[in-house]
C-alpha cells in the first residue's frame, strides 16, 4: 500500500521549503555582507599600520616590532637592504614573501615594491598567514628596508562574536517564526481543501444542499462554487429521474392491477360458464364467481387509489388460508383445462406479517402461470413449508419451462414467452415478494419447473 502523503503535509513541506530557502539565502547574504565588512575593516586597519611603518622616523628594532605586535595583534618582519630579517614570530622564523625575495638586488640596490595588502599566503609554525607589504624601500630611519605585516588567516574572514551571536539568534527566531507561519498557512489551505472534500462527499451521498464559500475569491472558491452548481444540477436531474421513476412505477402497478382485474373477471366468467354447462354445481360455481368479482372490485379500488400516497399497514395473516383461497378460486379453471391441481395444506398453524391482497396476487399469479405452462392434461403442485424463520411457497408444473433466452429477464415487466401473454404476472410476483422482504426464483429439475418464494416470518411489508 503506497504511503499516503496528506495535503496538509504537502503544503507544509512546500511552505517550509520556500521559507527556509529564503531564510537560508538571507542568512547567506548576511554572512557574506558581514564577512566583506569585516575584511574591509581589517584591510583598512592593515593599511593604517603599513602607512605608519612607511613614514616611521624611528628604527624598527625587534623591541619596537614586539610592541607593535602587542598593540595590533599582527606579526611583523623587517628586511634590511642587505637581506637580513628580524621579526616577531616565535623562534627564528622570519618569513619573507616571494615578491620581496625577487626584488632583492646586488650591491645594496633594491627595486621599488608597491604596497600590497593580504597578497601572499604562507604557513608558519603550523598556522597559515597572509602577507601585507609596505611601499619599499622605506625612508627615514629605516631607509632601504622592507616591512611586512603577517595576518593570521583565521582573522581574515572571521566574524566578531557579537555578529555571530546576532546571526545565530536571527536564524533561530526566524526558523521558529517560519515554522509557525508555514503551519498556519498549511492549516488554512488544508481546511479549505477539507471543506471541498466534505462537500464533494455530501454530493456523492445525495445531499445537494449548497455549501457556503469561505476564503478569498481564488481558485479554491471557484471550485467550491462549481461544486455548488454541480449539486444544483444533480438535484434537478435527480428530481426528474425520481418523477420519471414514480410515473413508471405507477404505470407498472396500474398494469399489474389491471392484470389482476383481468384474472378475476376471467375467473368469474369461467365459473359462470361452468354453471351454465352444469347447473348441478350452482353453489360452488356461483360462490367462486362472487368471490372473483369481490376481488375484482377490491383491485379496482386500489387502481383508483394510485398516486394518492395511501399505504395499507401490514398485519398478521395466515399464509395457509391465503393459498387455500387462491387455489379454490382457480379450481374451476383447472377443471376446465383438465389440469390436476394439487394443494395439501400443512396442519401446523403459521402466521406472517404482510399485505394479504399482495400475497394473494402473488400465489394466484404463480398458480395461473403454472397452469398455463402445464397446459391441458398437465399437473400443478402447490406446497408450503417453514424453514427456520422463513416461509417457503413452491409452485411446480410439468410444463416445458421458460424459454432459455428469457431466463434472466423473466421477472421484468412485459416479458413473456406466451403469444397471448401480457408479461405482468411474474412482475407482480416480484413486486409483492420485494415488498415483503423476500426472494423469488425458479428451478428446472427432472422435467418440472418450480417457482420458489421465500418470505421472512416476522418482517413487515416495506
C-alpha positions as CSV (number, residue, x, y, z in Angstrom):
1,X,0.0,0.0,0.0
2,X,1.6,3.3,-1.0
3,X,2.4,5.8,1.7
4,X,-0.4,8.5,2.0
5,X,1.0,12.0,1.9
6,X,-1.7,14.3,3.1
7,X,-2.4,17.7,1.5
8,X,-1.5,19.3,4.8
9,X,1.9,17.6,4.8
10,X,2.5,18.6,1.2
11,X,1.6,22.2,1.8
12,X,3.6,22.3,5.0
13,X,6.7,20.8,3.2
14,X,6.3,23.2,0.3
15,X,5.9,26.3,2.5
16,X,8.7,25.3,4.8
17,X,11.0,24.6,1.8
18,X,10.2,28.1,0.4
19,X,10.5,29.9,3.8
20,X,13.7,28.1,4.8
21,X,15.2,28.6,1.4
22,X,14.5,32.3,1.6
23,X,15.8,32.3,5.1
24,X,19.0,30.4,4.2
25,X,19.5,32.8,1.3
26,X,19.0,35.8,3.6
27,X,21.4,34.4,6.2
28,X,24.0,33.6,3.5
29,X,23.7,37.2,2.2
30,X,24.1,38.5,5.8
31,X,27.1,36.3,6.4
32,X,28.7,37.4,3.1
33,X,28.0,41.0,3.8
34,X,29.3,40.7,7.4
35,X,32.4,38.9,6.1
36,X,33.1,41.5,3.4
37,X,32.5,44.3,6.0
38,X,35.0,42.5,8.4
39,X,37.5,42.0,5.7
40,X,37.2,45.6,4.6
41,X,37.7,46.8,8.2
42,X,40.8,44.5,8.6
43,X,42.2,45.8,5.3
44,X,41.8,49.4,6.5
45,X,43.5,48.6,9.8
46,X,46.4,46.9,7.9
47,X,46.7,49.8,5.6
48,X,47.0,52.2,8.5
49,X,49.7,50.0,10.1
50,X,51.6,49.9,6.8
51,X,51.4,53.7,6.4
52,X,52.8,54.0,9.9
53,X,55.7,51.8,9.1
54,X,56.4,53.6,5.8
55,X,56.7,57.0,7.5
56,X,58.3,55.9,10.8
57,X,61.1,58.2,11.9
58,X,62.4,55.7,14.5
59,X,64.3,52.4,13.9
60,X,62.2,49.3,13.5
61,X,64.1,47.2,16.0
62,X,63.0,43.8,17.5
63,X,61.7,45.5,20.6
64,X,59.7,48.0,18.6
65,X,58.2,45.3,16.4
66,X,57.1,43.3,19.6
67,X,55.4,46.4,20.9
68,X,53.6,46.9,17.6
69,X,52.5,43.2,17.7
70,X,51.0,43.7,21.2
71,X,49.1,46.8,20.0
72,X,47.8,45.4,16.7
73,X,47.8,41.7,17.0
74,X,49.8,41.3,13.8
75,X,53.1,39.6,13.2
76,X,55.9,41.8,11.7
77,X,59.1,41.1,9.7
78,X,61.6,43.8,8.6
79,X,64.2,43.0,5.9
80,X,67.1,45.5,5.6
81,X,68.9,46.4,2.4
82,X,71.4,43.6,2.9
83,X,68.6,40.9,3.1
84,X,68.9,40.4,6.9
85,X,65.5,39.9,8.5
86,X,64.1,40.4,12.0
87,X,60.6,39.6,13.1
88,X,58.1,38.8,15.9
89,X,57.4,35.1,15.1
90,X,58.2,32.6,17.9
91,X,61.6,31.1,17.3
92,X,63.8,32.1,14.4
93,X,61.0,32.2,11.9
94,X,61.1,35.4,9.8
95,X,59.2,34.6,6.6
96,X,59.9,36.8,3.6
97,X,57.3,37.0,0.8
98,X,58.5,35.9,-2.7
99,X,57.9,39.3,-4.2
100,X,60.4,40.7,-1.7
101,X,62.9,38.0,-2.5
102,X,62.6,38.5,-6.2
103,X,63.2,42.3,-5.8
104,X,66.4,41.8,-3.8
105,X,69.3,43.2,-5.9
106,X,73.0,43.2,-5.6
107,X,75.4,45.9,-4.1
108,X,72.6,47.2,-1.9
109,X,70.4,48.1,-4.9
110,X,66.6,47.3,-4.4
111,X,63.8,47.7,-7.0
112,X,60.8,49.6,-5.5
113,X,57.8,47.4,-4.4
114,X,54.3,48.8,-4.3
115,X,52.1,48.4,-1.2
116,X,50.2,45.1,-1.2
117,X,47.5,44.1,1.3
118,X,46.7,40.4,2.0
119,X,48.6,39.3,-1.1
120,X,50.6,36.1,-0.3
121,X,49.7,33.1,1.8
122,X,52.3,31.2,3.9
123,X,52.3,28.5,6.6
124,X,54.4,29.5,9.6
125,X,54.7,27.3,12.7
126,X,51.8,25.2,11.6
127,X,49.4,28.1,11.0
128,X,48.6,29.9,7.8
129,X,49.3,33.6,7.5
130,X,48.7,36.2,4.8
131,X,51.3,38.9,4.0
132,X,50.8,42.6,3.5
133,X,53.8,44.6,2.2
134,X,54.6,48.3,2.8
135,X,55.9,50.5,0.0
136,X,59.6,49.7,-0.3
137,X,62.2,50.7,0.3
138,X,61.3,52.5,3.5
139,X,62.5,56.0,4.2
140,X,63.8,57.9,7.2
141,X,65.4,55.9,9.9
142,X,64.7,52.7,8.1
143,X,65.8,53.7,4.6
144,X,66.4,50.8,2.3
145,X,64.4,48.3,4.4
146,X,61.2,46.4,3.6
147,X,58.4,46.0,6.2
148,X,56.0,43.0,6.1
149,X,52.8,42.5,8.2
150,X,51.6,39.0,8.5
151,X,47.9,38.4,9.5
152,X,46.6,35.2,11.0
153,X,44.4,33.8,8.2
154,X,41.7,32.9,10.8
155,X,41.2,36.6,11.3
156,X,40.7,37.4,7.7
157,X,37.2,36.0,7.3
158,X,36.2,35.5,10.9
159,X,33.2,37.3,12.2
160,X,33.1,39.0,15.5
161,X,31.5,37.3,18.5
162,X,28.7,39.8,18.6
163,X,27.9,39.3,14.9
164,X,27.9,35.5,15.3
165,X,25.5,35.7,18.2
166,X,23.3,38.0,16.3
167,X,23.2,35.8,13.3
168,X,22.5,32.7,15.4
169,X,19.6,34.4,17.2
170,X,18.3,35.7,13.9
171,X,18.4,32.2,12.4
172,X,16.8,30.6,15.4
173,X,13.9,33.1,15.8
174,X,13.4,33.2,12.0
175,X,13.2,29.4,11.9
176,X,10.6,29.4,14.7
177,X,8.6,32.1,13.0
178,X,8.8,30.4,9.6
179,X,7.6,27.1,11.1
180,X,4.6,28.8,12.8
181,X,3.7,30.8,9.6
182,X,4.1,27.7,7.4
183,X,2.0,25.7,9.8
184,X,-0.8,28.3,9.9
185,X,-0.8,28.7,6.1
186,X,-0.8,25.0,5.6
187,X,-3.7,24.5,8.1
188,X,-5.7,27.3,6.4
189,X,-5.3,25.8,2.9
190,X,-5.8,22.2,4.2
191,X,-9.0,23.2,6.0
192,X,-10.4,24.8,2.8
193,X,-9.5,21.7,0.8
194,X,-11.0,19.5,3.5
195,X,-14.2,21.6,3.2
196,X,-14.3,20.9,-0.5
197,X,-13.7,17.2,0.1
198,X,-16.6,17.1,2.5
199,X,-18.8,19.0,0.1
200,X,-18.0,16.5,-2.7
201,X,-18.6,13.6,-0.4
202,X,-22.0,15.0,0.6
203,X,-22.9,15.4,-3.1
204,X,-21.8,11.8,-3.7
205,X,-24.1,10.7,-0.8
206,X,-27.1,12.5,-2.3
207,X,-27.1,15.7,-0.2
208,X,-27.4,18.5,-2.8
209,X,-27.7,21.5,-0.4
210,X,-25.3,24.3,-1.4
211,X,-22.4,24.9,0.9
212,X,-21.1,28.3,1.9
213,X,-17.9,29.5,0.2
214,X,-15.2,30.6,2.6
215,X,-11.9,32.5,2.0
216,X,-10.8,34.9,-0.7
217,X,-12.2,34.8,-4.3
218,X,-9.4,32.5,-5.6
219,X,-9.3,29.1,-7.4
220,X,-10.5,27.2,-4.4
221,X,-13.5,29.5,-4.1
222,X,-14.2,29.0,-7.8
223,X,-14.0,25.2,-7.2
224,X,-16.5,25.5,-4.3
225,X,-18.9,27.5,-6.5
226,X,-18.5,24.9,-9.3
227,X,-19.4,22.1,-6.8
228,X,-22.5,24.1,-5.7
229,X,-23.5,24.5,-9.3
230,X,-23.0,20.7,-9.9
231,X,-25.0,19.9,-6.8
232,X,-27.9,22.1,-8.1
233,X,-27.8,20.4,-11.5
234,X,-27.6,16.9,-9.9
235,X,-30.6,17.8,-7.6
236,X,-32.7,18.9,-10.6
237,X,-31.7,15.8,-12.5
238,X,-32.4,13.5,-9.5
239,X,-35.8,15.0,-9.1
240,X,-36.5,14.5,-12.8
241,X,-35.4,10.9,-12.5
242,X,-37.5,10.3,-9.4
243,X,-40.5,11.8,-11.1
244,X,-39.9,9.5,-14.1
245,X,-39.5,6.5,-11.8
246,X,-42.7,7.3,-9.9
247,X,-44.6,7.6,-13.2
248,X,-43.0,4.3,-14.4
249,X,-43.8,2.6,-11.1
250,X,-47.4,3.9,-11.2
251,X,-47.7,2.6,-14.7
252,X,-46.3,-0.8,-13.7
253,X,-48.5,-1.1,-10.6
254,X,-51.5,0.1,-12.7
255,X,-50.7,-2.6,-15.3
256,X,-50.4,-5.2,-12.6
257,X,-53.8,-4.3,-11.1
258,X,-55.3,-4.3,-14.5
259,X,-53.8,-7.7,-15.0
260,X,-55.3,-8.9,-11.7
261,X,-58.7,-7.4,-12.8
262,X,-58.5,-9.4,-16.0
263,X,-57.6,-12.6,-14.0
264,X,-60.6,-12.0,-11.6
265,X,-63.1,-11.3,-14.3
266,X,-61.9,-14.2,-16.4
267,X,-62.2,-16.5,-13.3
268,X,-65.8,-15.2,-12.6
269,X,-66.7,-15.6,-16.3
270,X,-65.3,-19.2,-16.3
271,X,-67.2,-20.1,-13.1
272,X,-70.5,-18.8,-14.7
273,X,-69.8,-20.8,-17.9
274,X,-69.3,-23.9,-15.8
275,X,-72.6,-23.1,-14.0
276,X,-74.3,-22.7,-17.4
277,X,-72.9,-26.1,-18.6
278,X,-73.8,-27.9,-15.4
279,X,-76.4,-26.3,-13.1
280,X,-75.8,-29.0,-10.6
281,X,-72.7,-27.1,-9.5
282,X,-74.7,-24.0,-8.8
283,X,-73.5,-23.3,-5.3
284,X,-69.7,-23.8,-6.0
285,X,-69.7,-22.0,-9.3
286,X,-71.7,-19.0,-8.1
287,X,-69.6,-18.8,-4.9
288,X,-66.4,-18.8,-6.9
289,X,-67.8,-16.2,-9.3
290,X,-68.9,-14.0,-6.4
291,X,-65.5,-14.1,-4.7
292,X,-63.8,-13.4,-8.0
293,X,-66.0,-10.3,-8.5
294,X,-65.3,-9.1,-5.0
295,X,-61.5,-9.4,-5.7
296,X,-62.0,-7.5,-8.9
297,X,-63.9,-4.8,-7.0
298,X,-61.1,-4.6,-4.5
299,X,-58.4,-4.4,-7.2
300,X,-60.4,-1.7,-9.0
301,X,-60.5,0.4,-5.8
302,X,-56.7,0.0,-5.5
303,X,-56.3,1.0,-9.1
304,X,-58.4,4.2,-8.5
305,X,-56.2,5.0,-5.4
306,X,-52.9,5.0,-7.4
307,X,-50.9,8.2,-6.8
308,X,-52.7,9.1,-3.6
309,X,-49.8,8.1,-1.3
310,X,-52.1,5.8,0.5
311,X,-50.5,2.7,2.1
312,X,-52.0,-0.2,3.9
313,X,-50.4,-1.2,7.2
314,X,-49.1,-4.8,7.3
315,X,-51.0,-7.1,9.6
316,X,-50.6,-10.7,10.8
317,X,-52.1,-13.0,8.2
318,X,-52.5,-16.8,7.8
319,X,-50.4,-17.8,4.7
320,X,-52.2,-21.2,4.6
321,X,-55.6,-19.5,4.3
322,X,-54.3,-17.2,1.6
323,X,-53.0,-20.1,-0.5
324,X,-56.2,-22.2,0.1
325,X,-58.5,-19.3,-1.0
326,X,-56.4,-18.6,-4.1
327,X,-56.3,-22.3,-5.1
328,X,-60.1,-22.6,-4.6
329,X,-60.7,-19.7,-6.9
330,X,-58.5,-21.4,-9.6
331,X,-60.1,-24.8,-9.4
332,X,-62.8,-24.0,-12.0
333,X,-60.1,-23.1,-14.5
334,X,-58.1,-26.2,-13.6
335,X,-61.2,-28.3,-14.2
336,X,-62.0,-26.6,-17.4
337,X,-58.4,-27.3,-18.7
338,X,-58.3,-30.8,-17.2
339,X,-55.3,-29.9,-15.1
340,X,-54.5,-31.8,-11.9
341,X,-54.1,-29.0,-9.3
342,X,-52.7,-30.4,-6.0
343,X,-52.6,-28.4,-2.8
344,X,-52.1,-30.2,0.6
345,X,-52.4,-27.5,3.4
346,X,-50.0,-28.0,6.3
347,X,-51.5,-28.9,9.6
348,X,-49.5,-26.6,11.8
349,X,-50.6,-23.0,12.4
350,X,-48.4,-20.4,10.8
351,X,-48.6,-16.6,10.8
352,X,-46.6,-14.0,8.9
353,X,-46.8,-10.2,8.8
354,X,-47.8,-8.7,5.4
355,X,-50.4,-7.5,3.0
356,X,-53.0,-10.2,2.4
357,X,-54.1,-8.8,-1.0
358,X,-50.5,-8.7,-2.4
359,X,-49.8,-12.2,-1.1
360,X,-53.0,-13.4,-2.7
361,X,-51.9,-11.9,-6.0
362,X,-48.5,-13.5,-5.6
363,X,-49.9,-17.0,-5.2
364,X,-52.6,-16.7,-7.8
365,X,-50.3,-15.4,-10.5
366,X,-47.8,-18.1,-9.9
367,X,-50.5,-20.8,-10.0
368,X,-52.1,-19.3,-13.1
369,X,-48.7,-19.2,-14.9
370,X,-48.1,-22.8,-13.8
371,X,-51.4,-24.0,-15.2
372,X,-50.8,-22.0,-18.5
373,X,-47.3,-23.7,-18.7
374,X,-48.6,-27.2,-17.9
375,X,-51.4,-26.9,-20.5
376,X,-54.4,-29.3,-20.8
377,X,-53.9,-32.6,-19.0
378,X,-50.9,-31.2,-17.1
379,X,-50.1,-31.2,-13.4
380,X,-49.5,-28.4,-10.9
381,X,-48.4,-28.9,-7.3
382,X,-48.5,-26.2,-4.6
383,X,-46.7,-26.7,-1.3
384,X,-45.9,-24.7,1.8
385,X,-43.2,-25.3,4.4
386,X,-41.4,-23.4,7.1
387,X,-37.6,-23.3,7.2
388,X,-36.5,-21.6,10.4
389,X,-37.5,-18.0,10.4
390,X,-38.6,-18.1,6.7
391,X,-41.8,-19.3,5.0
392,X,-41.4,-21.1,1.6
393,X,-44.0,-21.5,-1.1
394,X,-43.3,-23.8,-4.0
395,X,-45.5,-23.9,-7.1
396,X,-44.3,-26.6,-9.6
397,X,-45.6,-27.6,-13.0
398,X,-44.6,-30.3,-15.5
399,X,-44.7,-27.9,-18.5
400,X,-41.7,-27.3,-20.8
401,X,-40.4,-24.4,-18.7
402,X,-39.5,-20.8,-19.6
403,X,-37.5,-20.2,-22.8
404,X,-33.8,-20.1,-22.1
405,X,-33.4,-16.7,-23.7
406,X,-35.9,-15.2,-21.2
407,X,-34.4,-16.9,-18.0
408,X,-32.5,-13.7,-16.9
409,X,-35.4,-11.2,-17.5
410,X,-38.4,-13.4,-16.7
411,X,-39.5,-11.2,-13.8
412,X,-39.2,-7.9,-15.7
413,X,-42.5,-6.2,-16.7
414,X,-43.9,-7.1,-20.1
415,X,-41.5,-10.1,-20.6
416,X,-43.4,-13.2,-21.6
417,X,-42.9,-16.4,-23.6
418,X,-46.6,-16.9,-24.5
419,X,-48.0,-15.4,-27.7
420,X,-51.1,-14.1,-25.9
421,X,-49.4,-13.2,-22.6
422,X,-49.0,-9.7,-21.2
423,X,-45.9,-10.3,-19.2
424,X,-47.1,-8.7,-15.9
425,X,-47.9,-11.8,-13.8
426,X,-44.3,-12.5,-12.7
427,X,-43.6,-8.8,-12.4
428,X,-46.5,-8.6,-9.9
429,X,-45.0,-11.6,-8.1
430,X,-41.6,-10.0,-7.8
431,X,-43.1,-6.7,-6.6
432,X,-45.1,-8.4,-3.9
433,X,-42.1,-10.5,-2.8
434,X,-39.8,-7.5,-2.5
435,X,-42.5,-5.6,-0.6
436,X,-42.4,-8.4,2.0
437,X,-38.6,-8.6,2.1
438,X,-38.5,-11.9,0.4
439,X,-36.9,-13.6,-2.7
440,X,-38.3,-15.4,-5.7
441,X,-36.6,-17.6,-8.3
442,X,-37.3,-20.7,-10.4
443,X,-35.7,-24.1,-10.8
444,X,-35.8,-26.6,-13.5
445,X,-35.3,-30.3,-12.4
446,X,-36.5,-33.6,-13.8
447,X,-39.0,-32.1,-16.2
448,X,-40.6,-29.9,-13.6
449,X,-40.4,-26.1,-13.3
450,X,-40.6,-24.9,-9.7
451,X,-41.1,-21.3,-8.6
452,X,-39.8,-20.8,-5.1
453,X,-40.9,-17.9,-2.9
454,X,-39.2,-17.3,0.5
455,X,-40.7,-14.8,2.9
456,X,-39.5,-13.7,6.4
457,X,-41.9,-14.8,9.1
458,X,-41.7,-11.6,11.1
459,X,-40.8,-8.8,8.6
460,X,-43.5,-6.2,7.8
461,X,-44.1,-5.0,4.3
462,X,-41.9,-2.1,3.5
